[in-house]
Amino acid sequence: MCLILILPCACKQIQNIADVKNGNVDNTYQIINIKEEKMVYIIYAQKNDSIFKIISEKTSPINACKEVKIGGLYMLDINEIFPLDSLLGNNLMPNLGIKALMLKDGSSVFIEESSHFKLYKSDDLNGLCYMKEDYNKK
């Protein structure tokens, strides 16, 4: 009876990994380009026919880091960081005509039509390090 309870869990885990490798999971993105700026990496990730421009701050190197690579598939939870649609619960006019996000060092990251005029971040990335343990495929 114990074997029956363990077996479905193991099969489900294997299926989840297979789904990610086949791109069948909602938050699976393929990295199509990486640009390096002074303080950030700009990671272009594609899901279906949409491109997401993800900003990841440069950090100190992390031991045993799985480095994000162009062409790799990664499960990412992304959050829109720019432009803001609301401020303290009050709606803002879309975009307010602002075309770039100013960084701490004074440089700017521009929004682009190809990425739906939005910028994103992900807690699953630390610099170019992929922080999730599982679901990584080149």
C-alpha positions as CSV (number, residue, x, y, z in Angstrom):
1,M,0.0,0.0,0.0
2,C,2.9,2.4,0.7
3,L,4.3,1.7,-2.8
4,I,0.9,2.7,-4.3
5,L,1.0,6.1,-2.5
6,I,4.6,6.9,-3.5
7,L,4.3,5.8,-7.2
8,P,1.6,8.4,-8.3
9,C,3.7,11.2,-6.7
10,A,6.8,10.1,-8.6
11,C,4.9,9.8,-11.9
12,K,3.4,13.3,-11.4
13,Q,6.9,14.8,-10.8
14,I,8.3,13.1,-14.0
15,Q,5.3,14.4,-16.0
16,N,5.8,18.0,-14.7
17,I,9.4,17.9,-15.8
18,A,8.4,16.6,-19.2
19,D,5.8,19.2,-19.6
20,V,8.3,22.0,-18.9
21,K,10.8,20.5,-21.4
22,N,8.0,20.5,-24.0
23,G,6.9,24.0,-23.2
24,N,3.5,22.9,-21.9
25,V,3.5,24.9,-18.7
26,D,2.1,28.4,-18.5
27,N,5.1,30.1,-17.0
28,T,7.8,28.5,-19.2
29,Y,9.8,31.0,-21.2
30,Q,12.6,30.6,-23.7
31,I,15.4,33.0,-23.4
32,I,16.0,34.6,-26.9
33,N,18.5,37.4,-26.0
34,I,20.5,38.8,-23.1
35,K,22.0,42.3,-23.0
36,E,24.4,43.5,-20.4
37,E,24.2,47.1,-19.0
38,K,26.2,48.7,-16.1
39,M,24.0,47.5,-13.3
40,V,21.5,45.1,-14.9
41,Y,21.0,42.3,-17.4
42,I,18.2,42.8,-19.8
43,I,16.8,39.3,-20.6
44,Y,14.4,38.8,-23.5
45,A,12.1,35.9,-22.8
46,Q,9.6,34.5,-25.2
47,K,6.3,32.7,-24.4
48,N,4.2,31.7,-27.4
49,D,4.4,34.7,-29.7
50,S,5.0,37.3,-27.0
51,I,8.4,38.7,-25.9
52,F,8.9,39.8,-22.3
53,K,11.8,42.2,-21.4
54,I,13.0,41.2,-17.9
55,I,15.4,43.3,-15.8
56,S,17.7,41.5,-13.5
57,E,20.1,43.4,-11.3
58,K,23.8,42.4,-11.4
59,T,24.8,40.8,-8.1
60,S,27.9,39.1,-6.6
61,P,28.6,35.6,-8.1
62,I,26.6,32.8,-6.5
63,N,28.2,29.4,-5.9
64,A,26.7,26.5,-7.8
65,C,24.7,28.9,-9.9
66,K,22.6,27.7,-12.9
67,E,23.4,30.4,-15.4
68,V,20.6,31.5,-17.7
69,K,21.5,30.9,-21.3
70,I,20.1,32.0,-24.7
71,G,17.9,29.2,-26.0
72,G,17.2,27.8,-22.6
73,L,13.7,27.1,-21.2
74,Y,13.0,28.4,-17.7
75,M,10.0,28.5,-15.4
76,L,9.7,32.1,-14.4
77,D,7.2,34.0,-12.3
78,I,7.4,37.5,-13.7
79,N,5.9,40.8,-12.4
80,E,5.4,43.9,-14.4
81,I,7.5,46.8,-13.0
82,F,7.1,49.5,-15.6
83,P,5.0,51.3,-16.5
84,L,2.9,51.6,-13.4
85,D,-0.8,51.3,-13.9
86,S,-1.6,52.5,-10.4
87,L,0.1,54.4,-7.6
88,L,-1.1,53.8,-4.1
89,G,-4.3,52.3,-5.5
90,N,-5.0,55.3,-7.8
91,N,-5.2,54.6,-11.5
92,L,-2.7,56.4,-13.7
93,M,-3.1,57.2,-17.3
94,P,-1.5,54.4,-19.3
95,N,2.2,55.1,-19.7
96,L,1.9,58.9,-19.2
97,G,4.2,59.2,-22.2
98,I,7.2,57.9,-20.3
99,K,9.4,55.6,-22.4
100,A,12.2,54.5,-20.1
101,L,12.9,53.3,-16.6
102,M,15.7,55.3,-14.9
103,L,18.2,53.1,-13.0
104,K,20.2,53.9,-9.9
105,D,23.3,54.6,-11.9
106,G,21.5,57.2,-14.0
107,S,21.2,54.9,-17.1
108,S,17.9,54.1,-18.6
109,V,16.1,51.0,-19.9
110,F,13.7,51.8,-22.7
111,I,10.4,50.1,-23.3
112,E,10.0,48.6,-26.8
113,E,7.0,47.8,-29.0
114,S,8.3,44.2,-29.4
115,S,7.8,43.6,-25.7
116,H,4.4,45.3,-25.4
117,F,5.9,48.5,-24.0
118,K,6.5,46.9,-20.6
119,L,9.4,45.9,-18.3
120,Y,9.3,42.9,-15.9
121,K,11.3,41.4,-13.1
122,S,11.5,37.9,-11.7
123,D,12.4,36.7,-8.2
124,D,13.5,33.5,-10.0
125,L,16.5,35.4,-11.3
126,N,19.5,36.8,-9.5
127,G,21.7,38.5,-12.1
128,L,22.1,35.7,-14.6
129,C,21.5,33.0,-12.0
130,Y,18.4,30.9,-12.2
131,M,17.3,30.4,-8.7
132,K,14.7,27.6,-9.0
133,E,16.1,24.1,-8.3
134,D,14.1,22.2,-11.0
135,Y,12.7,22.6,-14.4
136,N,15.8,23.8,-16.3
137,K,16.5,22.8,-19.9
138,K,18.9,24.2,-22.4
